[in-house]
């Protein structure tokens, strides 16, 4: 997450997006994590969820780093929308635990 530069946030990047065939099927079909990515992309709240960082990611500044990482990848136009949403949802699942409350 911390490798995302200001230029990548401004112009986008694909550098951390996994290839389509590396993304588990449950993310390709859509799930809670891809809904979080979609909410972030369209800037709307996702009520009724709790998001917590997984061990190793809960350091100070992790929220800002995650936001920068997600934003930079969601703004990428070089990959299909479905790939981008599945990949970002998968990335979120590797960093955070999202649960319905």
Chimera marker file (.cmm) of the C-alpha trace (Angstrom):
<marker_set name="trace">
<marker id="1" x="0.000" y="0.000" z="0.000" r="1" g="1" b="0" radius="0.5"/>
<marker id="2" x="2.742" y="2.422" z="0.889" r="1" g="1" b="0" radius="0.5"/>
<marker id="3" x="4.374" y="2.134" z="-2.534" r="1" g="1" b="0" radius="0.5"/>
<marker id="4" x="1.638" y="4.230" z="-4.192" r="1" g="1" b="0" radius="0.5"/>
<marker id="5" x="3.028" y="7.611" z="-5.247" r="1" g="1" b="0" radius="0.5"/>
<marker id="6" x="1.228" y="10.944" z="-5.469" r="1" g="1" b="0" radius="0.5"/>
<marker id="7" x="1.488" y="10.735" z="-9.267" r="1" g="1" b="0" radius="0.5"/>
<marker id="8" x="-0.209" y="7.310" z="-9.246" r="1" g="1" b="0" radius="0.5"/>
<marker id="9" x="-3.037" y="8.636" z="-7.093" r="1" g="1" b="0" radius="0.5"/>
<marker id="10" x="-3.466" y="11.559" z="-9.502" r="1" g="1" b="0" radius="0.5"/>
<marker id="11" x="-3.185" y="9.577" z="-12.756" r="1" g="1" b="0" radius="0.5"/>
<marker id="12" x="-3.938" y="5.959" z="-11.681" r="1" g="1" b="0" radius="0.5"/>
<marker id="13" x="-1.961" y="2.746" z="-11.710" r="1" g="1" b="0" radius="0.5"/>
<marker id="14" x="-2.422" y="-0.956" z="-12.309" r="1" g="1" b="0" radius="0.5"/>
<marker id="15" x="0.812" y="-2.070" z="-10.660" r="1" g="1" b="0" radius="0.5"/>
<marker id="16" x="-0.789" y="-4.006" z="-7.781" r="1" g="1" b="0" radius="0.5"/>
<marker id="17" x="-3.801" y="-5.381" z="-9.672" r="1" g="1" b="0" radius="0.5"/>
<marker id="18" x="-3.673" y="-9.166" z="-9.973" r="1" g="1" b="0" radius="0.5"/>
<marker id="19" x="-4.338" y="-10.734" z="-13.353" r="1" g="1" b="0" radius="0.5"/>
<marker id="20" x="-7.936" y="-11.829" z="-13.990" r="1" g="1" b="0" radius="0.5"/>
<marker id="21" x="-7.115" y="-15.541" z="-13.671" r="1" g="1" b="0" radius="0.5"/>
<marker id="22" x="-5.408" y="-14.906" z="-10.297" r="1" g="1" b="0" radius="0.5"/>
<marker id="23" x="-8.570" y="-13.447" z="-8.764" r="1" g="1" b="0" radius="0.5"/>
<marker id="24" x="-10.755" y="-15.973" z="-6.908" r="1" g="1" b="0" radius="0.5"/>
<marker id="25" x="-14.153" y="-16.613" z="-8.488" r="1" g="1" b="0" radius="0.5"/>
<marker id="26" x="-16.101" y="-15.179" z="-5.539" r="1" g="1" b="0" radius="0.5"/>
<marker id="27" x="-14.584" y="-11.762" z="-6.298" r="1" g="1" b="0" radius="0.5"/>
<marker id="28" x="-15.263" y="-12.023" z="-10.034" r="1" g="1" b="0" radius="0.5"/>
<marker id="29" x="-18.941" y="-12.675" z="-9.262" r="1" g="1" b="0" radius="0.5"/>
<marker id="30" x="-19.063" y="-9.857" z="-6.708" r="1" g="1" b="0" radius="0.5"/>
<marker id="31" x="-19.167" y="-9.970" z="-2.934" r="1" g="1" b="0" radius="0.5"/>
<marker id="32" x="-19.036" y="-7.719" z="0.109" r="1" g="1" b="0" radius="0.5"/>
<marker id="33" x="-15.461" y="-6.657" z="-0.689" r="1" g="1" b="0" radius="0.5"/>
<marker id="34" x="-16.285" y="-5.672" z="-4.261" r="1" g="1" b="0" radius="0.5"/>
<marker id="35" x="-19.287" y="-3.723" z="-2.943" r="1" g="1" b="0" radius="0.5"/>
<marker id="36" x="-16.881" y="-1.802" z="-0.691" r="1" g="1" b="0" radius="0.5"/>
<marker id="37" x="-14.725" y="-1.054" z="-3.759" r="1" g="1" b="0" radius="0.5"/>
<marker id="38" x="-17.804" y="0.074" z="-5.696" r="1" g="1" b="0" radius="0.5"/>
<marker id="39" x="-18.893" y="2.339" z="-2.839" r="1" g="1" b="0" radius="0.5"/>
<marker id="40" x="-15.425" y="3.869" z="-2.767" r="1" g="1" b="0" radius="0.5"/>
<marker id="41" x="-15.408" y="4.404" z="-6.540" r="1" g="1" b="0" radius="0.5"/>
<marker id="42" x="-18.805" y="6.091" z="-6.557" r="1" g="1" b="0" radius="0.5"/>
<marker id="43" x="-18.231" y="7.896" z="-3.249" r="1" g="1" b="0" radius="0.5"/>
<marker id="44" x="-21.255" y="6.615" z="-1.399" r="1" g="1" b="0" radius="0.5"/>
<marker id="45" x="-21.436" y="5.158" z="2.109" r="1" g="1" b="0" radius="0.5"/>
<marker id="46" x="-21.802" y="1.439" z="2.595" r="1" g="1" b="0" radius="0.5"/>
<marker id="47" x="-23.983" y="1.243" z="5.697" r="1" g="1" b="0" radius="0.5"/>
<marker id="48" x="-24.066" y="-1.774" z="7.932" r="1" g="1" b="0" radius="0.5"/>
<marker id="49" x="-20.460" y="-2.915" z="7.595" r="1" g="1" b="0" radius="0.5"/>
<marker id="50" x="-17.480" y="-2.942" z="9.883" r="1" g="1" b="0" radius="0.5"/>
<marker id="51" x="-13.998" y="-2.700" z="8.400" r="1" g="1" b="0" radius="0.5"/>
<marker id="52" x="-10.927" y="-3.636" z="10.427" r="1" g="1" b="0" radius="0.5"/>
<marker id="53" x="-7.326" y="-4.083" z="9.374" r="1" g="1" b="0" radius="0.5"/>
<marker id="54" x="-5.808" y="-7.541" z="9.370" r="1" g="1" b="0" radius="0.5"/>
<marker id="55" x="-2.701" y="-8.164" z="11.501" r="1" g="1" b="0" radius="0.5"/>
<marker id="56" x="0.320" y="-6.432" z="10.046" r="1" g="1" b="0" radius="0.5"/>
<marker id="57" x="-1.718" y="-3.640" z="8.471" r="1" g="1" b="0" radius="0.5"/>
<marker id="58" x="-3.123" y="-1.904" z="11.542" r="1" g="1" b="0" radius="0.5"/>
<marker id="59" x="-0.326" y="0.667" z="11.870" r="1" g="1" b="0" radius="0.5"/>
<marker id="60" x="-0.834" y="4.421" z="12.082" r="1" g="1" b="0" radius="0.5"/>
<marker id="61" x="-1.601" y="5.823" z="8.659" r="1" g="1" b="0" radius="0.5"/>
<marker id="62" x="-2.961" y="2.527" z="7.314" r="1" g="1" b="0" radius="0.5"/>
<marker id="63" x="-6.351" y="4.067" z="6.550" r="1" g="1" b="0" radius="0.5"/>
<marker id="64" x="-4.840" y="6.811" z="4.431" r="1" g="1" b="0" radius="0.5"/>
<marker id="65" x="-2.494" y="4.369" z="2.682" r="1" g="1" b="0" radius="0.5"/>
<marker id="66" x="-5.395" y="2.042" z="1.873" r="1" g="1" b="0" radius="0.5"/>
<marker id="67" x="-7.473" y="4.937" z="0.554" r="1" g="1" b="0" radius="0.5"/>
<marker id="68" x="-4.615" y="6.067" z="-1.717" r="1" g="1" b="0" radius="0.5"/>
<marker id="69" x="-4.023" y="2.524" z="-2.952" r="1" g="1" b="0" radius="0.5"/>
<marker id="70" x="-7.689" y="1.869" z="-3.698" r="1" g="1" b="0" radius="0.5"/>
<marker id="71" x="-8.187" y="5.256" z="-5.354" r="1" g="1" b="0" radius="0.5"/>
<marker id="72" x="-5.130" y="4.887" z="-7.586" r="1" g="1" b="0" radius="0.5"/>
<marker id="73" x="-6.264" y="1.466" z="-8.812" r="1" g="1" b="0" radius="0.5"/>
<marker id="74" x="-9.964" y="2.301" z="-9.171" r="1" g="1" b="0" radius="0.5"/>
<marker id="75" x="-9.056" y="5.188" z="-11.463" r="1" g="1" b="0" radius="0.5"/>
<marker id="76" x="-7.228" y="2.900" z="-13.920" r="1" g="1" b="0" radius="0.5"/>
<marker id="77" x="-8.790" y="2.797" z="-17.387" r="1" g="1" b="0" radius="0.5"/>
<marker id="78" x="-6.489" y="0.237" z="-19.007" r="1" g="1" b="0" radius="0.5"/>
<marker id="79" x="-8.357" y="-2.739" z="-17.530" r="1" g="1" b="0" radius="0.5"/>
<marker id="80" x="-12.015" y="-3.657" z="-17.872" r="1" g="1" b="0" radius="0.5"/>
<marker id="81" x="-14.307" y="-2.369" z="-15.139" r="1" g="1" b="0" radius="0.5"/>
<marker id="82" x="-15.196" y="-5.912" z="-13.985" r="1" g="1" b="0" radius="0.5"/>
<marker id="83" x="-11.511" y="-6.806" z="-13.654" r="1" g="1" b="0" radius="0.5"/>
<marker id="84" x="-10.768" y="-3.622" z="-11.756" r="1" g="1" b="0" radius="0.5"/>
<marker id="85" x="-13.632" y="-4.085" z="-9.287" r="1" g="1" b="0" radius="0.5"/>
<marker id="86" x="-12.842" y="-7.761" z="-8.669" r="1" g="1" b="0" radius="0.5"/>
<marker id="87" x="-9.121" y="-7.019" z="-8.268" r="1" g="1" b="0" radius="0.5"/>
<marker id="88" x="-9.607" y="-4.109" z="-5.878" r="1" g="1" b="0" radius="0.5"/>
<marker id="89" x="-12.112" y="-6.116" z="-3.839" r="1" g="1" b="0" radius="0.5"/>
<marker id="90" x="-9.576" y="-8.931" z="-3.653" r="1" g="1" b="0" radius="0.5"/>
<marker id="91" x="-6.859" y="-6.457" z="-2.604" r="1" g="1" b="0" radius="0.5"/>
<marker id="92" x="-9.114" y="-5.123" z="0.158" r="1" g="1" b="0" radius="0.5"/>
<marker id="93" x="-9.684" y="-8.676" z="1.420" r="1" g="1" b="0" radius="0.5"/>
<marker id="94" x="-5.932" y="-9.160" z="1.775" r="1" g="1" b="0" radius="0.5"/>
<marker id="95" x="-5.644" y="-6.020" z="3.934" r="1" g="1" b="0" radius="0.5"/>
<marker id="96" x="-8.951" y="-5.771" z="5.813" r="1" g="1" b="0" radius="0.5"/>
<marker id="97" x="-11.759" y="-7.819" z="7.232" r="1" g="1" b="0" radius="0.5"/>
<marker id="98" x="-15.190" y="-6.552" z="6.217" r="1" g="1" b="0" radius="0.5"/>
<marker id="99" x="-18.173" y="-7.836" z="8.129" r="1" g="1" b="0" radius="0.5"/>
<marker id="100" x="-21.868" y="-7.051" z="8.100" r="1" g="1" b="0" radius="0.5"/>
<marker id="101" x="-23.058" y="-5.492" z="11.369" r="1" g="1" b="0" radius="0.5"/>
<link id1="1" id2="2" r="1" g="1" b="0" radius="0.2"/>
<link id1="2" id2="3" r="1" g="1" b="0" radius="0.2"/>
<link id1="3" id2="4" r="1" g="1" b="0" radius="0.2"/>
<link id1="4" id2="5" r="1" g="1" b="0" radius="0.2"/>
<link id1="5" id2="6" r="1" g="1" b="0" radius="0.2"/>
<link id1="6" id2="7" r="1" g="1" b="0" radius="0.2"/>
<link id1="7" id2="8" r="1" g="1" b="0" radius="0.2"/>
<link id1="8" id2="9" r="1" g="1" b="0" radius="0.2"/>
<link id1="9" id2="10" r="1" g="1" b="0" radius="0.2"/>
<link id1="10" id2="11" r="1" g="1" b="0" radius="0.2"/>
<link id1="11" id2="12" r="1" g="1" b="0" radius="0.2"/>
<link id1="12" id2="13" r="1" g="1" b="0" radius="0.2"/>
<link id1="13" id2="14" r="1" g="1" b="0" radius="0.2"/>
<link id1="14" id2="15" r="1" g="1" b="0" radius="0.2"/>
<link id1="15" id2="16" r="1" g="1" b="0" radius="0.2"/>
<link id1="16" id2="17" r="1" g="1" b="0" radius="0.2"/>
<link id1="17" id2="18" r="1" g="1" b="0" radius="0.2"/>
<link id1="18" id2="19" r="1" g="1" b="0" radius="0.2"/>
<link id1="19" id2="20" r="1" g="1" b="0" radius="0.2"/>
<link id1="20" id2="21" r="1" g="1" b="0" radius="0.2"/>
<link id1="21" id2="22" r="1" g="1" b="0" radius="0.2"/>
<link id1="22" id2="23" r="1" g="1" b="0" radius="0.2"/>
<link id1="23" id2="24" r="1" g="1" b="0" radius="0.2"/>
<link id1="24" id2="25" r="1" g="1" b="0" radius="0.2"/>
<link id1="25" id2="26" r="1" g="1" b="0" radius="0.2"/>
<link id1="26" id2="27" r="1" g="1" b="0" radius="0.2"/>
<link id1="27" id2="28" r="1" g="1" b="0" radius="0.2"/>
<link id1="28" id2="29" r="1" g="1" b="0" radius="0.2"/>
<link id1="29" id2="30" r="1" g="1" b="0" radius="0.2"/>
<link id1="30" id2="31" r="1" g="1" b="0" radius="0.2"/>
<link id1="31" id2="32" r="1" g="1" b="0" radius="0.2"/>
<link id1="32" id2="33" r="1" g="1" b="0" radius="0.2"/>
<link id1="33" id2="34" r="1" g="1" b="0" radius="0.2"/>
<link id1="34" id2="35" r="1" g="1" b="0" radius="0.2"/>
<link id1="35" id2="36" r="1" g="1" b="0" radius="0.2"/>
<link id1="36" id2="37" r="1" g="1" b="0" radius="0.2"/>
<link id1="37" id2="38" r="1" g="1" b="0" radius="0.2"/>
<link id1="38" id2="39" r="1" g="1" b="0" radius="0.2"/>
<link id1="39" id2="40" r="1" g="1" b="0" radius="0.2"/>
<link id1="40" id2="41" r="1" g="1" b="0" radius="0.2"/>
<link id1="41" id2="42" r="1" g="1" b="0" radius="0.2"/>
<link id1="42" id2="43" r="1" g="1" b="0" radius="0.2"/>
<link id1="43" id2="44" r="1" g="1" b="0" radius="0.2"/>
<link id1="44" id2="45" r="1" g="1" b="0" radius="0.2"/>
<link id1="45" id2="46" r="1" g="1" b="0" radius="0.2"/>
<link id1="46" id2="47" r="1" g="1" b="0" radius="0.2"/>
<link id1="47" id2="48" r="1" g="1" b="0" radius="0.2"/>
<link id1="48" id2="49" r="1" g="1" b="0" radius="0.2"/>
<link id1="49" id2="50" r="1" g="1" b="0" radius="0.2"/>
<link id1="50" id2="51" r="1" g="1" b="0" radius="0.2"/>
<link id1="51" id2="52" r="1" g="1" b="0" radius="0.2"/>
<link id1="52" id2="53" r="1" g="1" b="0" radius="0.2"/>
<link id1="53" id2="54" r="1" g="1" b="0" radius="0.2"/>
<link id1="54" id2="55" r="1" g="1" b="0" radius="0.2"/>
<link id1="55" id2="56" r="1" g="1" b="0" radius="0.2"/>
<link id1="56" id2="57" r="1" g="1" b="0" radius="0.2"/>
<link id1="57" id2="58" r="1" g="1" b="0" radius="0.2"/>
<link id1="58" id2="59" r="1" g="1" b="0" radius="0.2"/>
<link id1="59" id2="60" r="1" g="1" b="0" radius="0.2"/>
<link id1="60" id2="61" r="1" g="1" b="0" radius="0.2"/>
<link id1="61" id2="62" r="1" g="1" b="0" radius="0.2"/>
<link id1="62" id2="63" r="1" g="1" b="0" radius="0.2"/>
<link id1="63" id2="64" r="1" g="1" b="0" radius="0.2"/>
<link id1="64" id2="65" r="1" g="1" b="0" radius="0.2"/>
<link id1="65" id2="66" r="1" g="1" b="0" radius="0.2"/>
<link id1="66" id2="67" r="1" g="1" b="0" radius="0.2"/>
<link id1="67" id2="68" r="1" g="1" b="0" radius="0.2"/>
<link id1="68" id2="69" r="1" g="1" b="0" radius="0.2"/>
<link id1="69" id2="70" r="1" g="1" b="0" radius="0.2"/>
<link id1="70" id2="71" r="1" g="1" b="0" radius="0.2"/>
<link id1="71" id2="72" r="1" g="1" b="0" radius="0.2"/>
<link id1="72" id2="73" r="1" g="1" b="0" radius="0.2"/>
<link id1="73" id2="74" r="1" g="1" b="0" radius="0.2"/>
<link id1="74" id2="75" r="1" g="1" b="0" radius="0.2"/>
<link id1="75" id2="76" r="1" g="1" b="0" radius="0.2"/>
<link id1="76" id2="77" r="1" g="1" b="0" radius="0.2"/>
<link id1="77" id2="78" r="1" g="1" b="0" radius="0.2"/>
<link id1="78" id2="79" r="1" g="1" b="0" radius="0.2"/>
<link id1="79" id2="80" r="1" g="1" b="0" radius="0.2"/>
<link id1="80" id2="81" r="1" g="1" b="0" radius="0.2"/>
<link id1="81" id2="82" r="1" g="1" b="0" radius="0.2"/>
<link id1="82" id2="83" r="1" g="1" b="0" radius="0.2"/>
<link id1="83" id2="84" r="1" g="1" b="0" radius="0.2"/>
<link id1="84" id2="85" r="1" g="1" b="0" radius="0.2"/>
<link id1="85" id2="86" r="1" g="1" b="0" radius="0.2"/>
<link id1="86" id2="87" r="1" g="1" b="0" radius="0.2"/>
<link id1="87" id2="88" r="1" g="1" b="0" radius="0.2"/>
<link id1="88" id2="89" r="1" g="1" b="0" radius="0.2"/>
<link id1="89" id2="90" r="1" g="1" b="0" radius="0.2"/>
<link id1="90" id2="91" r="1" g="1" b="0" radius="0.2"/>
<link id1="91" id2="92" r="1" g="1" b="0" radius="0.2"/>
<link id1="92" id2="93" r="1" g="1" b="0" radius="0.2"/>
<link id1="93" id2="94" r="1" g="1" b="0" radius="0.2"/>
<link id1="94" id2="95" r="1" g="1" b="0" radius="0.2"/>
<link id1="95" id2="96" r="1" g="1" b="0" radius="0.2"/>
<link id1="96" id2="97" r="1" g="1" b="0" radius="0.2"/>
<link id1="97" id2="98" r="1" g="1" b="0" radius="0.2"/>
<link id1="98" id2="99" r="1" g="1" b="0" radius="0.2"/>
<link id1="99" id2="100" r="1" g="1" b="0" radius="0.2"/>
<link id1="100" id2="101" r="1" g="1" b="0" radius="0.2"/>
</marker_set>
